[in-house]
Amino acid sequence: MTSINPFEVAKRQIDACADILKLPPDITAMLKTPMREMHVALPVRMDDGSIKVFQGFRVQYNDAKGPTKGGIRFHPDETIDTVRALASWMTWKCALLDLPLGGGKGGVICNPKEMSPGELERLSRAYIRAIYQFVGPERDVPAPDVYTTPQMMAWMMDEYSAIAGKSQFGVITGKPLAVGGSPGRGDATARGGMYTIREAAKSLGIDLSKAKVAVQGYGNAGYHAARLCSELFGSTIIAVCDSKGGVCCTTGVDTAAAYTCKNQTGSVCNLPGMDTISNEELMELDVDILIPAAIENIITDKNAAKIKAKIIAELANGPTTPEADDILYKNGVHVIPDFLCNAGGVTVSYFEMVQNYYMYTWEEADVYERLDRKMTAAYHSVLNTSREHKVNMRQAAYVRAVERVVEAMKLRGWV
Ligand code: GLU
């Protein structure tokens, strides 16, 4: 991760939105301040018998519109400011998609790649024990994020239920199907992004069946995005990469083979018969669609002017700095901003909450259709706002989301 502080970026974005909406300073101050945050120490018994103390965070940014919602990251570079920024973006994401939810985020400083399944289970359970009193189906509902999995969600749900003394499936989303997960949640982030890409391509007159695509990051979001771009649109994925490097091929990378290769060798860059490419080079390829699907701050003032893509679909949270945003807007690059593009994950998480409340499971096709409606509506409301106010897509998304949060805060008598 770079030295750019994501929470400073998030606050600058709110300031820019406050200027457009002419918000009074007291309301702006409220929007820039997390409502509640927890810092917890998590002692975990490691496989060698020693005890290691991990540091964890949970930030509940704003619950004016409902219980806070957002993932948990297990990452060696986690910081409280990253979690604050991500929790603020969850607030705008849920509001933009018109979900009855606020925004939150959690994080634990650890390297899951160096931990055994048993150690990860004990850490997952320790995290839930530490924050138990402050989360719950009507308070704050976590989910997976970078380096956390459905299995970890199952352990966390189980720990919460054990303490509560009853099944509490609704405490967490992104669970496996057999323990209250929703059909369609696994690839929901990428699939939701596809609906926004489809709408953007229509509005820009791009034929997606002839489009060239590059994907940066090959975790849950990146892999499914690459797969779905070729499955749903017939686009050619000419390059993919992960934290260790990448591969490119003008006739198309086999997305399933790249996935298997990553699982077996630890990186897509070991895929045989391909040219290798660095993360930096991938960002500057001559493609129609660039999909950043990893972590924050990878499009900055250093590389923004070199980006040739017509559409940047931000499946990652916070990949673009404000300076880069200005450059991309001037250059006519159509950015589908993160908290619009990647909102499919939390939208299906919300569907999962609804199904858990009702103890009823929807059909997968039903989930896709509802997701499509939500994403398509959100995309067009942002596009129209951007044209109306003559601002870039990110600022337009902020305008729509912040208006809704401010309305809720006013109705509740907070401001
Ligand atoms: N971690 C995902 C996000 O950043 C999903 C959050 C959720 O499902 O609550 O949107």
Residues whose N, C-alpha, C, O or C-beta is under 5 A from the ligand:
A	BS01	LIG	K69 G70 G71 V141 P142 A143 P144 D145 N342 G345 V346 S349
